[in-house]
Amino acid sequence: MRVLYLDVDSLRPDHLGCYGYHRNTSPNLDALARTGVRFENLYATDTPCLPSRTAFFLGDFGTTTGVVNHGGRFADLAPTGDRDFRSTHGANALAAVLRRAGVSTCSISPFPFRHTAYQVWYGFEETHDTGKGGLENADEMWVPVERWLRSNGERDDWFLHVNFWDPHTPYDTPTEFGNPFEGDDIDPWITDDVLARQNESFGPHSAAEVPGYDDRLPARWRMGTGRLQNRADAKLHMDGYDTGIRYADAYLGRILDLLDSLGVRDETAIVVSADHGESQGELNVWGDHQTADQSCNRLPLVMVWPGVTDGLAGRAFSGLHYHFDLAASFVEWLGGSLPETHQGVPLTETLRGGPGRPYLVLSHGAWSCQRSVRWGNWLFCRTYHTGLKDLPTWMLFDLEADPHETTNLAGKRREAMGEGLRLMDKWLGDQMPRAPRGDPLWGVVQEDGPLHANERSPEWAAYLDRLRHTGRAYHADRLATFGGRPMRSGLE
């Protein structure tokens, strides 16, 4: 079997046509979904990029790998203490397991160098770093992908991992591609009133500071604006994100055409997913990935797999799954054996009508320290460190009624909140015997917070000054008092 795994950075499912989006962002992926299957509730265990891909390729939670941050001690793998000639992580990584099953493996990605995260490449026979650290457009990724497929595509038994980066900021789709969404409106939940409230609030990558800690849009950022004061501004921003998706989708189409021309498409599994989603206004985060929630941890998964998805064309599966369940599926469907350390459960039973997992626990440790539980229609969030955002300790959202997390029900639905606490405590109790450094989120708090919003960083101090000079001194004063601790419970 041949497998193409396209891993699109920052791709949230509800901005894809096959997941119900009103803009035509993904015609090639939508056509693939009509011939294959899609999963509605696949989530990254740990976000953002470095924790997510570490968990995926090693098949374990951040509590065990130790990787939950983008810097500090908790951006590196925790020592296992039982190293043999090869490390446990290296021997049991996805590509290493596939190699033992007789599958040739290749990864084309700048990601390991970008984050010094070479555990993602453990076991790969071939690797290709495209060299721009994630600033590559799809046309630049296409060059080595085309070369590899023309040289190897007709062989049997290969697994090719490819990164696309276009939905990730900066929104720098080539100018000649234009704006396919110039005449398309944005989601109605984004109103001028919502944006006015967000501008009175604070946070890096908020409506008042879209690029980060200020509102100066870098030159490379070809689409968008540095501050979102009204719906017209928000549309400029959203057009940039959606155009990135459409550009990546165009090059997915080129890959599929090449597989057709080689005569191997019908014998190739095509799998499209992501490392994390992207907040676009949720919790006042725009164009970034800073929380353990629906917008950031939920991933798309569209898949056509000969012999596995046959007879299921167009089906959608709503069961809850972790992203490393997909990695476990790769191993099972390619004839490998899952190591005992791998926490993934193959998607096979779900495709046969199974219910999926009863609940999921999600974490984030690079922009905030937050852990959440996802079950039924509910998302329950516990914030340990706000990362310079107006996040309370407790949040509870009914995702069916409120998918954009606008109304915190923690103070009103105490029974659901209690169930979230119970499930989180149970999961932590199960995980701590396997956690070589205890709960890594508390470790990040002890380091004065996550890398991108650390209380000791010059950016933190400069941002408080900015708040004082932009009419938001009240927030600066409270941040000076509370630091990264939540300033309210959320039960008010």
N, C-alpha and C positions, 0 to 999 in steps of 0.2 A: 504494500500500500504506500502511496505517496501522500504526504500531508503538507499543506501550506497553512501555517498559522500566522495570520496577520494581526498584529498587536498595535492598535491605534491609540496613541497617547491622548488622554483627556477626552475620550469620546463618551458622552452620556447617551443612553439609549433613547430617551424621549425627544431627542433632536434628530431622529431617523424616521423616515417614512414608514418603515415596516413596524415601528413601535407607535405609530399614530400621529407623528408630527405633521403639521399642516404645510410646511415648506418642503419643496422637492430637493432635499439635501443629499439623498442617497439612492439614486435610481439603480445602480448596479448591485448594491447590497440588498435593496428591496427585491430585485429579481431573484437573487440568490435565496432570499428567505422564502420566496414562493415555491422554490423547488426543494427547499430543505426545511429546517426547523429553527425556531428561535426560543430563547429562554427569557422569561419575563423578570425573574428575580434571582439573578446571579450577582453576588456581591464579593468585593475584595475583602479579605479578612482584615487587612491592615493597609492604610493609605498614608501618604501618597506614593510616589513612584518607587522609591528605593524599598520601603517596607513591603509594598504590594508585590513587586516582581521577585523579591527574595522569598516571600511566602509561597508564591506560585511555583517557582522553579525548584524550591527545596521541599515543598509539600508540607509546610508546618506553619503554625501561628507565630506572630512576632514575640509572644511570650516565651517561646522555645528558642527561636533563632536569635532573639535578642535585638533584632533590627526593627525599630519603630520610628526612628528619627532620620534626619538628613545630615546630622553632624553630632559631635560628642560621642560618648561611649556607646550609645544605643543606636548608632548608625553602622556599627561593626558587628560581625557575628560574635555571639557569646562563645567562649571556649567550652568545648564539650567535656574535656577532662579525660577522655578515653581514646585519644587519637592513636590509631595504628599506623601502618605504612601509608595508608590513605585516610583522609579525614572522613568521618561519618557523613558530614554534609556533602562532600565531594562525591563519595561513593554512591549516595542515594539521591543525588540531584536528578532532575527529569532527563536530561540528555544522557547522563551516565547509565540510567536504567534502560533507556531506549537503545543505547549502543549494545548493551548486553543482550538485547532481544534481536540484534542483527540489523538495526535500522541506522542508516547513515544520517548524521545530524549536521546542520549548518545554521548559524544565526547571523543575520545581517542587521547590525544595530550599533548606534553610537552610545547606547545607554550604559554599558559597563564602565567605559572610560569616563562618561559624564559624571557618574556618581561613585567612582572607584568601587564598583560593585561586581567584581569578577565572579562572584558566586553564581550569578545568572548564567555565566558561560561554563560552569563546571560540567565537564563531560562532553562538550561539543567538539566534534572532530574538526570542523571548519568554523572560523569566525571572521567577520569582516566589519571593521569599524569605519563608518563613513566619514568620520573625522571632524564634524562640526558641532558635536556635543548636544544634539537635539534641535539645532537650528536648521536642519535639513528640510527642504520641501519634498513633496512626493516625487517630483521629477528627478531629484538628486538621489533618492532612495531607489528609484526605478533602474538606474544604470547598473548597479551591481546585481540587482535582482534579475534583470533580463540576462545579464551575462551568465549568472549561475544556472538559471533555468535552461538556457540554450545549451550549456555544457553538460547538464546533469538531469534535466527534466525527464528524459525518456528512460532513465534508469529506474529500477524498481527499489522500493523500500527506502525512501528518504523522508526526512522531517526537516522542513525549512521554516525557521522563525524569522519574521520580518517586522521591523518597527516602522510605522508612519507617525509623523509628528505634527501634521498640519493643524489640527484643532487646538494644539497647545499655543499659548501666547509666546512670542508676539504674533499678532495676526498679520502675517507677511506673505500671503498668497501672491504669486507674481501678478503684477498690475495688469498684464494682458489678459488674464483670466476674467477680469471684470468683477462685477457684483451681481450674481444671479438672482439676488433677493431684493433688488432695489425697489420693486413694487409690492413686496410682501410685508404685511404687518407682523408685529411680534405678539407674544402671548398676552391675553387681556389681563392677567393677574398683575402685570407690571403697570402700575398707574402712576400718574404724577404725584398723587398723595403718598404712595409707597416710597417713591424716590425722594420726596421732600423729607420724610421721616429718616430715611437712610442717610441723607446728607447732613442731618443734624446729629447723627450718631458718629461712629468712628471705626477705624480698623484698616490695616493694610489691605489693598485691593477691595475696599468698600466703594460705594457709589461716589464718594468724595475724592477717592484716591485710587482710581482703577489700575494704574500701572504698578502700584506697590505702596510706598510710603509718601508719595506726593502725586500730583496730578499732571506731571510733565510726561507726555507720551513720547517714548524714544522714536528716533527717525525710522528705525526698522519696522515699527508698528504701522503698517500701511493703511489699516482699516480700524476705525474706532475713534474714541475720544477719551481724554484723560479724566473727565468728570461727567457723571450722568445726572443731569439736573431735571430732565423731563423725558418723555417717551421718545422724542426724536433722537436724543442722545443715546438712549438705551437701544434704539433700533440700529444706530451706527455701530454700536458695540456688537450687538447680536448678529448683524450682517457679517462682521469679521469672523466670528466663531463659526457660523454656518457655512460661510464660503470655504473655510479651511476643511470642513467635513466634505463639502462637495468636491473639493480638489483631490482629497485623498480617495474619495469614491471613484473619481475619474481614472485614477491610476490602479485601483482595484480592477476596474474594467479592462485596463491594458494587460494586467497579469492574467486575467481569465481568458482574454483573446489569445495571448501567447500560449497558454496551456491548450487551448483549442487547436492552434496551428501546429503544435507539437503532437497532437493526436492523443493527449493523455488526460484531458480534463475529466472525462467520464470515469477515469480510474484514479482520480485525485480527490482526497478529502480537502475541502475548503472550510476553514474555521476563522471567523472574524470576531475579535473581542477587544479588550482594552485593559490598561493597568488600573485606571480609576475613571470616574466621571469628572464633571466640572460644575461648580456652582455658578449659576448665572442669575444672581440676585437673592438666592436663598441665604437666610441668616446674614444678609448684607455682605456677601462675598461675590465679587464679579470677576469671572475669567480666571479663577484659581481653584485650588483644592486644599481646603483648610479644616475640614470637619469630618467626623465619623457619622455621616448621615446619608440620606437617600440620594442627594445630588452628587456626592463625592464617591461613595462606596459602591453604588449600584453600577453594574456593567452591562453592556450589550453582549449577547452571544448568538450569532447566526452561524449555522453549520449545515453543510451538505457532506455526508460521509457514506460513500457506497458500501452497502452491506449492513449499515447501521441505521441510517435514516430512510432507507427505502420504504415506500408506502406511507410516509408521514409528511408528504409535501404540504407546506403551508401551515403545519401545526405549530402552536405556541404552548409552552409548558410553564405553569405558574408556580411550581414548587420552589421552595427556598434552597439555594445552593451557594457554597463558597466557590471562589474562582479556582482553588486548587482541586476541586472536584473535577474540573475540566482536565487538569494535568493528570489526575488519576485515570480519567477516561482514555487519554492518549496512551497511557501505559497498557491498560487492559485491551483496547481495541487494536493495538499494534503487537500484541502477543507477549508483552513483558509481565514481570511479576512485581507488584507493589512492595516496597520495603516496609517493614513493621513500623518504621518511624513516620511514614507518610500518613497524614491525617485526612487525605482526600477520600471521597466515596464516589466511584464512577457513576456517571449519569445513566447507566444502562437501565436500571430499574425505573427511573423516571420516564424514559422513553417507552417503557412497557406499561405505563399508567401509574407508577408509584407516586407517593405524595411528596417526596423531597424531605428535607430536614425539618424538624418541628420548630426550630428557632435558630437564629444566627447571632453571634457576637462580633461586633466590628470595632476597630480602633483606629486612632489617628494620633501621630506624635511628632509631626514636623512643623506644623503651623499652630496647632493647639494640642493639648493633651485631653483626649475625649474618648470615651468608650460608650457603645450603644448596643441595644438589643433590638432585633427585628423579628417580629412574630405576628401572625394574623394580619390585621391592618395597621398594627402599631409599630412605632419607632420610639424607643425610650433612650434618652441620652444623658450621660453623666459627664460633666466637665470638671477636669482636675486643674487645668491651666487654660486660661482664655486665649492666650496668644494675641493680646491686644484687641480682642473683640468683645462685644457686649453680649457675652454668653452667660446665662445663669447656671447654677449648679445642676438643676434638673430641668429637662424638657421632655415632653410627651406629645407626639403628633399622631393624628389619625390620617394615615397616608392615602386612604381611599377618598376621604372628603377634602384633604388638604395636602396634596402632593408637593407643594412648594414651601411647606413648613412655616406658615404665616401665623398660626394660632397655637400657643403652648397650652396644653390641657393638663399639665402636671398638677396644678392646684385644684382641678375640677374632677378629674377621673382618678381618684386615689387607688381604686382597686386595680386598674390597669397599671398604674405606676408601681404598685406593690408587686405585681407579677413581673414587671421588668426588673425590679431590684432582686427578686428571688432568682430569676433566670441568670442574671449577671453573677450573682453570688455563687450559684451552682457551677457555672462555667469556670469562674476563677478558682473555685475549690478543686475542680477537675484538672485545671492547667498548672497550678502552682507546683505540684510534685515534679513536673517536667520542665520547670522554668529555672535555668541555671543561675539567673541573677534576680530572682523574684519578679515582681510586677514591673516591667520596664517603663511603663508610663510614670510611675512614681519616681523611677530613676531619672527620667527626663525632668520632672518637677524639681528634683534635688539639684539638677544642673542649672537651675534658674529658668527652666522652660525650654521650649523647642528651639531648634537652630534659627528658624526664620523670624522668630519673635521672642528673642531671649532678653530677659530683664537686664543683663549686663552688657548688652550690645550697644554700640553707638546709635544704631537705628532707633532703639527704644527711646533713648533720651531725646534724640532729634525729633521723633514723632510727637512726644509730649510738648515740645516747643512749638511744633507746627499747630497742634490743637489750640494752644494758647493764642497763637497769632491768627487763627482763622475762626474766632468766635466760639470756640468749644473748650474754653478753659475749665469749665465744670468737669468735663470728662478727664482732662489732664490731672486735675487735683485728685479725683477719685482714683485714677490709675497710680498716682504717686503714693497713695495710701494703701491700696489693695495689691499693687503689683499684678501678678498673673492670677491671683485668686478671684473666683467669681464674686461680683459685687452685689449679687442678689441670689436668692434661692431658686426662683422660678415658681414658687408655690403661692406667691402673692395673689 
